[in-house]
Amino acid sequence: MQYAIANHQRVPITITRGKGCYLYDNHQRRYLDFMGGWCVGTVGWGNAAMAKAISQQVQQQFFTVASFILEPQERLAQTLIKLAPGKMARVYRVTSGSEAVEMAMKCARVATGKKVIISFAEVYHGHTYGAASVGSALTSGMQPGITGVEKLPLPTSADLAAKVLVQLEQRLRHKRDVAAVLTEPVWTNAGCYIPPADFFPQVQKLCRRYGVLLVMDEVACGIGRCGTLFASELWGLQPDIITLGKALTGGYATLGATLVTEAVYKKSKHIPHYSTFGWRLTDCIATLENLRLIQEQKLVQNSAKVGAYLLAQLQPLLTLRKVKMLRGQGLLIGVQFKLPLAPQIALKCYRRGLLVEFTDLFTLYLSPPLVLSRAQAKAGADIIKAACGI
Ligand SMILES: Cc1ncc(COP(=O)(O)O)c(C=O)c1O
């Protein structure tokens, strides 16, 4: 009998500890971790510097309400503002990626005085009602979701991307009731789809022309995952709002962030916003240390370099008739099959000591910790190739 419920559970392995890019089960078996906690892993598991920073903070830990100024919170907000693309000026403190998306939606509506949020079909933005409504997590029994949400088709090809741009322009011209376009800059959970390079610059241009805010959900693809610190940098974007979570903490804290420009802040600052556990001090210290280590160890560059190497190691898969496409940006890689083979390939990988995820029955989804070495990338790629029959 199992009591802690998560309906994603499908791997009958009990994980007990981690070190670097490896996870260990209760029989001391070692697994190379290409799941990386679904875009969470950065500095690797069991990191000594992280443990030191957190334990130092725990020894003087206190908890108080948002009525006070707390130095680690200020330091973290300033750090994020300095690192983020565009003109981010303020940060709303939240506890998770879903909450960061909720806050982004509230800010967008309040700042523009408009109601409609346009997102993309099949893209996951979180589990809470608002995030589920703009994303893919609103199943029929949960309806109705929040109103004022419209979805564009996911542009899975250059042709479709061009059509979606036309559709977006027509919609924005039709009625001036759109508050925001809310999307990921790279569609991670939808199957690691990478848009054509001019797609988001065009979306941003349309947003500016029609007075619509551009909200980039970087909860999954942000903080080095795609080979740049923020994935919006890939396309030279200056979003009005950015959401962060996951790799922001490297898995060492429970924290998210909604970054906004000063213009958005000025219009949204009066909205009720409180999160009891949003940015506890240990979480702030852990996040600051994670960001420091990412910079010190050049993990963003490592993501770009080792990600490209891993993608190259996987290229032979394309000679197989069952493999349809390989997509990669930094250490975010999708392997798409022509048939629903992903679960059985993942199982074969587990048996060979590699943990991989699948976004749907057709697509393997790789997001190892950003500290992945070339040797580990090669070892993992060899296992995937062997599991596919090479
Ligand atoms: C793109 C994206 N946004 C938001 C979320 C929600 O984050 P959390 O699970 O921390 O609530 C996720 C989680 O997978 C995500 O991938």
The ligand as a MOL file (V3000), in Angstrom:
LIG
                    3D

  0  0  0     0  0            999 V3000
M  V30 BEGIN CTAB
M  V30 COUNTS 16 16 0 0 0
M  V30 BEGIN ATOM
M  V30 1 C 6.4840 25.3770 -17.6470 0
M  V30 2 C 5.9830 25.1010 -16.2630 0
M  V30 3 N 5.3140 26.0630 -15.6020 0
M  V30 4 C 4.8560 25.8720 -14.3420 0
M  V30 5 C 5.0510 24.6770 -13.6930 0
M  V30 6 C 4.5240 24.4790 -12.3050 0
M  V30 7 O 5.5510 24.4350 -11.3840 0
M  V30 8 P 5.3540 23.7530 -9.9370 0
M  V30 9 O 5.2640 22.2770 -10.1600 0
M  V30 10 O 6.5490 24.1910 -9.1550 0
M  V30 11 O 4.0920 24.3080 -9.3790 0
M  V30 12 C 5.7450 23.6510 -14.3460 0
M  V30 13 C 5.9630 22.3620 -13.6770 0
M  V30 14 O 6.2810 21.3470 -14.2560 0
M  V30 15 C 6.2290 23.8710 -15.6640 0
M  V30 16 O 6.8890 22.9140 -16.3180 0
M  V30 END ATOM
M  V30 BEGIN BOND
M  V30 1 1 1 2
M  V30 2 1 2 3
M  V30 3 2 2 15
M  V30 4 2 3 4
M  V30 5 1 4 5
M  V30 6 1 5 6
M  V30 7 2 5 12
M  V30 8 1 6 7
M  V30 9 1 7 8
M  V30 10 2 8 9
M  V30 11 1 8 10
M  V30 12 1 8 11
M  V30 13 1 12 13
M  V30 14 1 12 15
M  V30 15 2 13 14
M  V30 16 1 15 16
M  V30 END BOND
M  V30 END CTAB
M  END
